[in-house]
């Protein structure tokens, strides 16, 4: 395990760094000195369930051909 010690003068920037580090998945723990109250303001993580969007495309024609027709409509060119 590696350790990095960082001393910051600005409490607001320390809070921002604390929130950034707590969002990284490879950080195992973050410790602060006594007397320093840093709290994360982020919402708890919720995992997305793949099947909650199962009916998103129901009733719609979604195919490679229909997507190409909508994205690149052919327009006749006037040749002079």
Secondary structure, DSSP 8 states (H G I E B T S, - for coil): --------S-HHHHHHHHHHHHH-TT-------TT------S-------GGGGTTTTTTS---HHHHHHHHS--------
